[in-house]
Amino acid sequence: MSLMIKSQNRIKTKRYRLLLLAVFLFPILPQFIYLIGPINTVNFTVISVIGLFTILGKFPAKKVYKALPFFWTYELFCALYYYVDDGIVKAISWLFSFVIIPYLVVCTIDSEKRFYSVIDALILGGSILDIFGIVEEIFNFNIFQKYAPAGYTFFTYNYRYGLLRIMTTFGQPIGYGIYQVFVIALIIYRLGSNISKKNKTILKVFGFLSVINVLLTVSRTPIIMLILLVNIELFQTTKKRKAKRFLTILIVLFTMILVKETFSIPVQFIDDIVNSIRLIEEGNRSDTSSAGVGQRFELLYWVLVSMNGHWFLGKGIAASFSYRVNDWQTKTSIENGYLDIFYRTGIVGVVFYCSMMIGNIRLLLKNKKTKLPCEKKSFFRIIGTMFVLYMIALFGAQETDITRLFVLFVSLIISYKKICAKY
């Protein structure tokens, strides 16, 4: 009997280490590098992890649907829609990446020690990309893009104020910047837990490198998100009234700037403030690349025209957007996450997605004071702040590479809630 228990424990340990490796690699691997036919680095990693998980023993069976049901509903809806619109391969890819992997995280991360190990793995992944980002800026060269397929044109690779807008393994600077803000949020959270002085110093160095990388993307949205995150955290920790008042003004001001930037609303007062901060200016609006064509409300019109009345289920979840603005310019991107979802999945997709996001934030706010005994900050509180900022940011950015990190965060929310319930 004891031998059987030891054997089961060894299998559980191997599965946990395998999952830890998957969590480390999953958010940072480049999707644009293909290994075998249509299988890219992310697909290969996910398939390998799930395959090895199955080989190591019986697949875990736990009821997770009741925890954030709208999250599971939305991801399953996308998988089903991919099957109908684009075939079984894409459907399985989505199912494995955004349903099975989060499910395995929830099933495996069942203790405080394992939870912190996953957080540390995510921070380490972000810190490794920090190094690549700084090297990319110094040498003006992205080593990962060298291995992209011939003719791959997704990159919006340009300079702002003499700085190369870095993106490392991501497809766009803005997505990479938002990813690093999430990593900084994890570092802030981890600094509030019971760790050694040496590890705190290491985390501060990692945080500094992440801040540098956010700035080097030269993208307004992630930089403003970072400023808001830091100000909100300072507001919640400081006890001085004057400091709270000053921070409140800053939070309101930068929230207005974030809303203005995501919606492209012309507000002279805010424009004057933004223009005075040269580092976070995105540069000349007369950029002739298709990625920079048009304001947000013009984009809404172009999307509605392109949908040709397919309001209910959109043009298809695998559909590509293209709108001919004039004889020399064609718009091929939708810089609005919600509008992009509407174009591809219609009203049904938007309702599912918004229900998922609202459900996530509702759970986080409801449990914002819930934390583990050794913590100064609750994981729910700091991730709740990030999710609210992220929801605003999606009005001015597509949800692409960052989706992988997002589903890991959702699965960690479920795990954290279960772990806290033990105390």
Secondary structure in CASP SS format (residue, H / E / C, confidence):
PFRMAT SS
TARGET T0000
AUTHOR 0000-0000-0000
METHOD secondary structure of the structure
MODEL  1
M C 1.00
S H 1.00
L H 1.00
M H 1.00
I H 1.00
K H 1.00
S H 1.00
Q H 1.00
N H 1.00
R H 1.00
I H 1.00
K H 1.00
T H 1.00
K H 1.00
R H 1.00
Y H 1.00
R H 1.00
L H 1.00
L H 1.00
L H 1.00
L H 1.00
A H 1.00
V H 1.00
F H 1.00
L H 1.00
F C 1.00
P C 1.00
I C 1.00
L C 1.00
P C 1.00
Q C 1.00
F C 1.00
I C 1.00
Y E 1.00
L E 1.00
I E 1.00
G C 1.00
P C 1.00
I E 1.00
N E 1.00
T H 1.00
V H 1.00
N H 1.00
F H 1.00
T H 1.00
V H 1.00
I H 1.00
S H 1.00
V H 1.00
I H 1.00
G H 1.00
L H 1.00
F H 1.00
T H 1.00
I H 1.00
L C 1.00
G C 1.00
K C 1.00
F C 1.00
P C 1.00
A C 1.00
K C 1.00
K C 1.00
V C 1.00
Y C 1.00
K C 1.00
A C 1.00
L C 1.00
P H 1.00
F H 1.00
F H 1.00
W H 1.00
T H 1.00
Y H 1.00
E H 1.00
L H 1.00
F H 1.00
C H 1.00
A H 1.00
L H 1.00
Y H 1.00
Y H 1.00
Y H 1.00
V H 1.00
D H 1.00
D H 1.00
G C 1.00
I H 1.00
V H 1.00
K H 1.00
A H 1.00
I H 1.00
S H 1.00
W H 1.00
L H 1.00
F H 1.00
S H 1.00
F H 1.00
V H 1.00
I H 1.00
I H 1.00
P H 1.00
Y H 1.00
L H 1.00
V H 1.00
V H 1.00
C H 1.00
T H 1.00
I C 1.00
D C 1.00
S C 1.00
E H 1.00
K H 1.00
R H 1.00
F H 1.00
Y H 1.00
S H 1.00
V H 1.00
I H 1.00
D H 1.00
A H 1.00
L H 1.00
I H 1.00
L H 1.00
G H 1.00
G H 1.00
S H 1.00
I H 1.00
L H 1.00
D H 1.00
I H 1.00
F H 1.00
G H 1.00
I H 1.00
V H 1.00
E H 1.00
E H 1.00
I H 1.00
F H 1.00
N C 1.00
F C 1.00
N C 1.00
I C 1.00
F C 1.00
Q H 1.00
K H 1.00
Y H 1.00
A C 1.00
P C 1.00
A C 1.00
G C 1.00
Y C 1.00
T C 1.00
F C 1.00
F C 1.00
T C 1.00
Y C 1.00
N C 1.00
Y E 1.00
R E 1.00
Y C 1.00
G C 1.00
L E 1.00
L E 1.00
R C 1.00
I C 1.00
M C 1.00
T C 1.00
T C 1.00
F C 1.00
G C 1.00
Q C 1.00
P H 1.00
I H 1.00
G H 1.00
Y H 1.00
G H 1.00
I H 1.00
Y H 1.00
Q H 1.00
V H 1.00
F H 1.00
V H 1.00
I H 1.00
A H 1.00
L H 1.00
I H 1.00
I H 1.00
Y H 1.00
R H 1.00
L H 1.00
G C 1.00
S C 1.00
N C 1.00
I C 1.00
S C 1.00
K H 1.00
K H 1.00
N H 1.00
K H 1.00
T H 1.00
I H 1.00
L H 1.00
K H 1.00
V H 1.00
F H 1.00
G H 1.00
F H 1.00
L H 1.00
S H 1.00
V H 1.00
I H 1.00
N H 1.00
V H 1.00
L H 1.00
L H 1.00
T C 1.00
V C 1.00
S C 1.00
R H 1.00
T H 1.00
P H 1.00
I H 1.00
I H 1.00
M H 1.00
L H 1.00
I H 1.00
L H 1.00
L H 1.00
V H 1.00
N H 1.00
I H 1.00
E H 1.00
L H 1.00
F H 1.00
Q H 1.00
T H 1.00
T C 1.00
K C 1.00
K C 1.00
R H 1.00
K H 1.00
A H 1.00
K H 1.00
R H 1.00
F H 1.00
L H 1.00
T H 1.00
I H 1.00
L H 1.00
I H 1.00
V H 1.00
L H 1.00
F H 1.00
T H 1.00
M H 1.00
I H 1.00
L H 1.00
V H 1.00
K H 1.00
E H 1.00
T H 1.00
F H 1.00
S C 1.00
I C 1.00
P C 1.00
V C 1.00
Q H 1.00
F H 1.00
I H 1.00
D H 1.00
D H 1.00
I H 1.00
V H 1.00
N H 1.00
S H 1.00
I C 1.00
R H 1.00
L H 1.00
I H 1.00
E C 1.00
E C 1.00
G C 1.00
N C 1.00
R C 1.00
S C 1.00
D C 1.00
T C 1.00
S C 1.00
S H 1.00
A H 1.00
G H 1.00
V C 1.00
G C 1.00
Q C 1.00
R H 1.00
F H 1.00
E H 1.00
L H 1.00
L H 1.00
Y H 1.00
W H 1.00
V H 1.00
L H 1.00
V H 1.00
S H 1.00
M H 1.00
N C 1.00
G C 1.00
H C 1.00
W C 1.00
F C 1.00
L C 1.00
G C 1.00
K C 1.00
G C 1.00
I C 1.00
A C 1.00
A C 1.00
S C 1.00
F C 1.00
S C 1.00
Y E 1.00
R E 1.00
V E 1.00
N E 1.00
D C 1.00
W C 1.00
Q E 1.00
T E 1.00
K E 1.00
T C 1.00
S C 1.00
I C 1.00
E C 1.00
N C 1.00
G H 1.00
Y H 1.00
L H 1.00
D H 1.00
I H 1.00
F H 1.00
Y H 1.00
R H 1.00
T H 1.00
G H 1.00
I H 1.00
V H 1.00
G H 1.00
V H 1.00
V H 1.00
F H 1.00
Y H 1.00
C H 1.00
S H 1.00
M H 1.00
M H 1.00
I H 1.00
G H 1.00
N H 1.00
I H 1.00
R H 1.00
L H 1.00
L H 1.00
L H 1.00
K H 1.00
N C 1.00
K C 1.00
K C 1.00
T C 1.00
K C 1.00
L C 1.00
P C 1.00
C C 1.00
E C 1.00
K C 1.00
K C 1.00
S C 1.00
F H 1.00
F H 1.00
R H 1.00
I H 1.00
I H 1.00
G H 1.00
T H 1.00
M H 1.00
F H 1.00
V H 1.00
L H 1.00
Y H 1.00
M H 1.00
I H 1.00
A H 1.00
L C 1.00
F C 1.00
G C 1.00
A C 1.00
Q C 1.00
E C 1.00
T C 1.00
D C 1.00
I H 1.00
T H 1.00
R H 1.00
L H 1.00
F H 1.00
V H 1.00
L H 1.00
F H 1.00
V H 1.00
S H 1.00
L H 1.00
I H 1.00
I H 1.00
S H 1.00
Y H 1.00
K H 1.00
K H 1.00
I H 1.00
C H 1.00
A C 1.00
K C 1.00
Y C 1.00
END
